[in-house]
Amino acid sequence: MYALIAFLPILTTIVLMIGMNWGAKRALPISWGVAALVALFFWKMDFGSVIGFSVFGMFKALDVLIIIFGAILILNTLKQSGAMATINNGFSDITKDKRIQVLIIAWMFEAFIEGAAGFGTPAALAGPLLVGLGFPALAAAMVALIMNSTPVSFGAVGTPIFGAMSTISSNLEAVGADPAAFQMVLTQWVAVVHGIVGTFIPLLAVVLMTKFFGKNKSVKEGFQVAPFAIFAGLSFTVPYMLIAGFFGPELPSLVGAFIGLGIVVFAAKKGFLMPRQAWDFPPRDSWEKDWSSNGDLGTTKASNMSLLRAWTPYALIAALLVLTRIPALGLKGLLAAQTLVIPNVMGTGLDYALSWAYLPGIIPFTVVALFTHYFHKMDIESVKTAWKSTFKQISGAAIALFAGIALVQLMLNSGVNGAGLDSMLTEMAKALAGAAGQGYVFVAPFIGVLGAFMSGSNTVSNILFSSLQFETATILGLPQVLIVTLQVIGGGIGNMVCINNVVAVAATVGVIGMEGKLIRRNAIPMVIYSLAAAGIVGLLIVSGFNPLPL
């Protein structure tokens, strides 16, 4: 009963955003209100705690807003400097086929940024790039979210794996297991299962793109690019699996994407496995009303700028992300230590720390934007336009993010209550586990999805539920490392539909209000991916395979 009651805020979100197609800035404040009522009357939380955890969530929303601000600022800066026109022409020189362009940007480039930074940065960068190439804004948001899944479990130089390990160390100690050995085996199996299913995600994304946004609404036009799409998938997943197998969780997405990007661009230039006819979206004047940006994204100035000069800001962003995310280089610790702290927010016992220097919205996005003003010799009016447009665009996302993350933090911290209950999310996960029995293998990835859907993070999902997944596997006699593997994978898949990322991408490409449609459409690949991953692990378990008996 309590699990069903705990589900009410999520159900409200689903009904309003997916069923009634409300925008996030209308739906999420109502969902927060439902969560507050559930917390007060069923979880017996005191009013001060409900408000305190919600305010803490609103502070946490600043982190996401700063990332979105930086991503939009760099885009507007490049539009005003003329660099974006040059970049668009450069991609058109490689290929005019929008199906191939999306594989290069939303699959390969986005995976590289995920490996370096994570936390919503990749789709916020890739989406506007696609819009600049002539993609409908809604299509750009959809594919950017779908393809930001396979790389996520090793995003931000392995942070989700370390998050999972931080919560199951006590479980491992209780059974006398070696945490280092468990982490390595976990890393390998996450990479193998992600790698097998993820190889086909680029093709699935392209098929959905041609189905929803093509002139003929045809999946056949998507399948025409199957040879190149699968080749692009393998170009990333093969090095990704090899690096995970030999080196651990820090580098599979980062280095795998770097290798794959070079292979895919070279192959596209040479025409390898390319379709005979280029594919494009229908003429802009025949687009459906909700395809286009509904905000002022600014105009893209024409330019004679060289391709090297135009791409330099993005190259700097990538380089700075790598330099500031690898602990051994020393900059990560230095930047992460620069914090503004609000201790014990409203008596909750939670300290809000704004790591302003470590947020990619500041370094590198805003810093590189400032450099670009000088490097691209922008006049003062162009600089003013870039900044004014950025502030105007970000205002639409603020309400949704403040309400959404307040809702998440209230549900996450609802374990502090007078009813003796676990948090709302844990109660839901426990009920799912109890109802599934030996079929739990097909539930495990969806618990990971649930954590990511609400928190916006594979890492947070793993911190929330990895220990629960481990204990449930132990009770049911299932291989713990394989069930935790499904948790980590589900958390990555959840990025396709998670509220934070959907709101962030919708804001950066200018389709605020279309978040429900994005979640509804991206639920299709989310379910396919989750079931495929569970099927692979289920076959291994049925065959009696256990890579790490405990």
N, C-alpha and C positions, 0 to 999 in steps of 0.2 A: 504493500500500500504506500509506504513512504517513498519507494522508488518511483512509483507512478506520480505521486505528488511532486517529487523533485523534478520530474520531467516536464512539468507544466510551463516553466519559463522557456524551455527549448521548444516545446510544442507551440507556444504562442509565437515565437520567432518564426518557426516553420510555416504556420498558418498565415501569418501576416505578410511575410516576405516572399514565400514560395506560392502559397495558395491564393493570396489576394494581391500579390505583386506590389506590395507597399515598398517604398524605399527604406533604407536602414535608418535614416534620421527620423522617420515617423514610427517605425516598428520597434526599434530597440529601447527607446524610453518606456514604452508600454511593457515590454518584456522585463525590463528592470523592475517596474512596479509590481508585476506578478511575482517575481523572485523575492522582492521585499516583503510582500504579504505572506508568501510561503515561509520565509525565514521567521517572521514575527509570530505567526499563528500555529505553525506546525513544528518548526525547529526550535521554537521558544527562545529565539535570540532576543537580546534586549535591543531597544531602539537605537541606542548609542552605537552598538556594534554594527548594526545594519547600515547606518549612515557612515560610520567610520570606514568600514571596508569598501563601501561604495566610493567615498571620497578618495581613498587610496587608489582605487581603480581609475578614477579620473586623473589623478597624478600620473599613473602609469600610461595613460593615453598620450601624454606629452611625448613619450619616447617614440611612439608610432607617428605622431603628427610631425615631429622633427624630421623623421626619415622621409615622409611624404613631401614635406616642404623642400628638402634638399633635392629630391628626385625631380620635382616639378621645376625648381629653380634652374637646374642644369639644363633641362629641356628647353625652357623659355629663353635662357641665355644663348643656347646654340641656335635657336630659331632666329633670334634677333641679330646674331652675329653673321648669319648666312651659312654657318657650318652645317646645319641640318639639311639644307638644300643640297650641299655637296655630298653629304653622307647618303642621302636618298639616291642621288645619281650614281654613287659608287655601288650600291646594292643592285641598282637596275643594270649596271654594267656586268655584274656577275650573272644575274638572271632576272628577267622580268616576271618569272613565274612566282606568284604569291605563295604557292605551296612550298617552294624551295626556300624562299625568303624566310618563311616562318620557321623552318627547320634550322636555319642558320642562327636566327636571332633568339627565338623563344625556346629552342632546345639546347643549342650549343653555348651561345653567349650567356644566356640566363643561367645555365648550369655552372658556368665558370664563376659568375657573380655569387651564386648560392654557395659554392664551395668556399669562397672567400669571406662573405659577409652574412648571408642568411637573413632571418628575421624580417621578411617582407621586402627586402631590398631588390631582389632580382626581378620580380614581376613589375614592380614600380618603375624600374629602368627599361625593361623590354617592351612593356605596353606602349609607352609614348613613342619609342622608336618605330614600332609597327604602324602606329597612327601616322607618323611622318612619312611612311612609305605608301600611304594610301589605303591602309586597312580601315574598315569601319571600326569605330572605337569599341563597340560592344564585342566584335570579333577579336580584336587585339586583347581585350581584357580576358575573354574566355580562354584563348589558347595560351596566354601567358600564365594563367592559373593552372591549367591542366598539365602543362609541361614542367611546372615547378613542383614536382612530386618525387620522381626517382632520385634527384640529387639531394633532396632535403635531409635525408637521414644521416648524411655526412656533411651537412652544411655547416658554415661558420667553423671550418677546420675541425669537424667531428663533435661539435658541442652536443647534439642530441644523444649520441652514444654515451658521452661522459655524464649527461643528465640521467640516463637510465642506470648507469653503474653507481651513481651517487645514492640511489634509493635502494638498490638490491644488495649492497655490500653486507648489510646485517643479515640478510637472508642467506647469503653465501657463507658467511662466518658460522651461521647456525648449523649448516650441514658440512662444515669443514672443507669447503671448496676454495680453490685458488681464484681470487678475483681477476688477476691478470690473464689467466688461461680462459676464464669465462668471457672476458671482454674480447679476446682475440677470436674465439669461436663465434661469439655473437656478431662481431664485425664481419666475419667471413660469410655467415649465413644471411645476414641482412643484405650484403652485396650480391650474393648468388640469387636470392629470390627477387630482389629489386631488379637485378640485371636481366633475369629471364623475362619477367613481365614488362619491365621498363623499356626493353628493346622495341616493343610494339606500341608504346605510348605516343611517339611522334606520329605514327600512321593513324592511330585512333583520333588524335587531335585534328589532323588534317581532314579526315573523313567527316568529323563533326563540323568542321569549318565550312567545307563545301556543301554539306547538307543544310546547315542553318543560314549560310550567307552567300551561297552561290546563286547565279542566275537561274539555274535549273533545279536547285535544291536537291542535288544528286550526290549520293555516297559513291557512285561509280567514278565521278571525277576525282574524288579523294583517293580511291584505290588505284587510279592510274599512276600515281606517284609512289606506289608501294615499294618497288625495288630500291629507290633512292631513300625513302623514309626508313626502311628497315636497315639499310646501309648506314644512315645517319645514327639510328639507334645503336647499332653495333659499334660504331666509331667511338661512342661514349662508354657504353656498358662493358665492352671487353677490357679496355685499360682500367676502368672503374673497379671491376671485379679482381683483376690481377693486383692492382695497388692495394686494395683492401686485404687480399689474401696474404700479401707479403709484408706490408708496412703498417697496417692498422687503420684507425678511423679518421685520421686527420686529413689525408690527401686524396681519397678516391674521387670526390666530386671536383675538387680544384684542379688537380693534375689531369684527371680523366677528361674533363671538358677542354682543357688547354690543348691536349693532344688531339681530341676529336674535332675541335673547331678548325684546326689546321687541315686535317684530313678532309673534312666536309667542304670547306671553301675551295681547296685545290680540286676536289672531284667535280664540284659544280662548275668551276671555270673550264675544266676539260670536257664537260658534257657527259661525264660518266654516269650511266644509269638514269640519265635525265629523261623526262617524258618528251614525246615528240612535239607536242604543242604546249605553249605557255598558257597558264590559267590566270584569270584575273577576276576580281569582283565585278558585278554589274555596274553600269554607269552610275555615278553618284546621285543623279537626279531621280533614279529609280529605287534608291535605298529605302527601306522601311524607316519609319519615323524614329524608332528607338535605337537605330544603328549608330547614329552620329553623336558626336560630343554635344552635350546640352549646356556646356559652359563655354566661356571665352578662353580658348586655348592659345590665342594669339596667332598672328600670321607668320608664315615662314618666308624670310627674305631670300631673294635670289643672291647668288654669290659666284665669284670666280675662284674662290679659295681652293687651295690644293687639298687633296684627299688626306695627306699626312697631317696638315695643319688642322683640318676639320676634326679628325679622329683623335688628335692629341689629348683633349680633355678626357675622353673615355679611356684612353690608354693610361693616363695619369690616375684616374679613378681606380682602374683595375690594379695598377701597381701599388697604390696606397692601401687598397683593401688587403692585398697580400701582405705587404710590409707591416701593417698594423694588426694582422690577425694571427700571425705565426708567433707563438710565445717565445721561441728560441731567439728571435731577433730583438727582443727587449722593448719594442715600442708598445706592444699590447698592454703590458703591465703599467707602463708609464701613463698611457692615455686613460686606461680604465680607472686609474687612481684619482683622476681629476673629476671629483663629484661634488654636486650640491645636494646636501642631505636635509630632509625634514624628518626628524626622529619621532617615533611613536605617534604616527598619524592619528589624531583624534582618540588617543588612548587604546588603539587596537594592538599595540605591541609591534606593529610593522613600521619599519623605517623606509621612507621613499628616498632613493638615491638616484639622482639624474647624472648619469655618466656622460656628460655633455660632450667631452672630447672624443669619446669612444663611439658615440652614435654616428653611423655613416651619413646621416643627414647633415652633420657639421663637418666632420673629416671622413671622407674626402669631398662630399657633394658641394657644400657651400664654399669651402676653401677653393676647390677647383673652379667653381663658377666665378669667384672673385678674380682668380688668376686669368680666367678666360676673358673677362672684361678688358684686361690689358693685352693679353696675348693675341686676341682677335681684333684689337684696335677698335673697340666699340665706342660709339659716341654716347654722350650722356643721356640723350633721349631714348636710345635703344636699351641702355642699362635700366633706366627708370621703368620702361615698359615691361621688361622682363620681371622686375621685382613686384610691380603693381599687379601684373597678371597672376603671379605666384600667390600673393596674399589673397587675391580674390578667389582663386580656385580652391585654396585649402580651407577656406571658411565653410564650404559646404560639407566637408568631411568631419568637421570638429564635433558637431552634435552627435553624429552616429558613433564616433569613436569614444567620446566621453561616456555615453550611455552604455555602449556595448562592453567596454572594458570594466566599467563599474559593475555591470551584471556578472561578468566572469569572475571578478574578484570576490563578489558577495557569495557566489556559488562555491568557489574554491575554498573560502574560509568559513563556510557555514558549519564546519565541525566544531566551532566554538559556540556551543548552544546549551540550553537548559533541558533539552529532551534526551540527552545521552545518545544522540545519533552521530554517525559519521557525516562528512560533508555531503551535499546533494549529489555531486558527481560520483563520489565513492559509493553511495547507496545505490545509484543507478547501475554502476558497473558490477557490484556484488550481486544484484538481482539478475542481471544478464547472465553472469557466470553460473548462478545457482539453477537457472532455468535451462541452461544449455546442456549440462552433463557432458557426455563424451563427444557431443557435437560442438564443444566449446572452441575447437580450432577455427570454426567459421564465425565465431563471435569475437575472438581475440582481436583481429585487425580493426573491427568496428569500434571497439573500446578505445583503441588508439586514435581512430578518426574522431570519435566523440571528444576526446581531450583536446585535439588540435582545433576542432570546430569551435569550441568554446574559448580556448585560451589563445588561439592564433599561433601556436608554437609546437613543433614536434618535440622540442626539448621539455617544455612544460608538461605536455601530454605524457612523456616518458617519466618525468619526475612524479606525476600524479599516480600513474597506474602500473609502472613496471613491477613494483613490489606485489601489488594485487595479482598481476598476471603470473608472477613466479609462484606465489602461494597457491593460486587456483590450480596451476599445472601440477604442483606437488600433490595436492589433495586428490586430483583426478588421475594421477599416475601418468601424466603426459610429460614428454621431455621439456624441462623448464627452459632451456636455451632456445628451443624452437618456438615456444609460445611467446617468450619475450621478444624474439625476432619479429613475430607478427605485430606485437605492440609497437615496436620501433618503425616498422614498415607502415602500419596504419596511421601513425602520427605524421609520417611524410605524405601519405595519400591525402590526409585530411586538409592539407594546405590548399587543395583544389577548391574546397568549399568553406574554409574557415572564415568567420565573420571579419576578423581584422584584415586579412589579406584581400578579401573581396571589396571591402569598403576602401582600402588603400588604393587598389588598382582602379576601381571605379572613379575615385577622385583624380588620379593622375591622368587618366585618359578622358575624363569629362563625361561619364555616364552615371552620375549620381542619381539614384532613384531606380536603377536597373539591377540592384544587388540581388533581389529575389530571383529574377530571371537567370542571372549568372549562376546562383547556387542550384537552381532547378536543373539547368542544363549540365552543369559540372557534376551533378550527382550521378549522371549516367556513367562517365568514366571512373568516378570514385568507386561505385559499386562493382563495376567490372574488374578493376584493379584489385580491390580487396578480396573478392571471391577467387580470383585467379591465384593470388598469393596464398590464400588459405588452402586452396586446392593442392598446390605444390607441397606445402607443409603437411597437409592431411595425407597425401600419398606416401610421404616419407615416414610418417608415424604409423600408418597402417602396415607398411613393409617391415616395421620393427626397428627402424633406424633411429638412433639417438647419438648425436655427435659428441655429447659430453655427459655421460651418465653421472648422476650425483646421488 
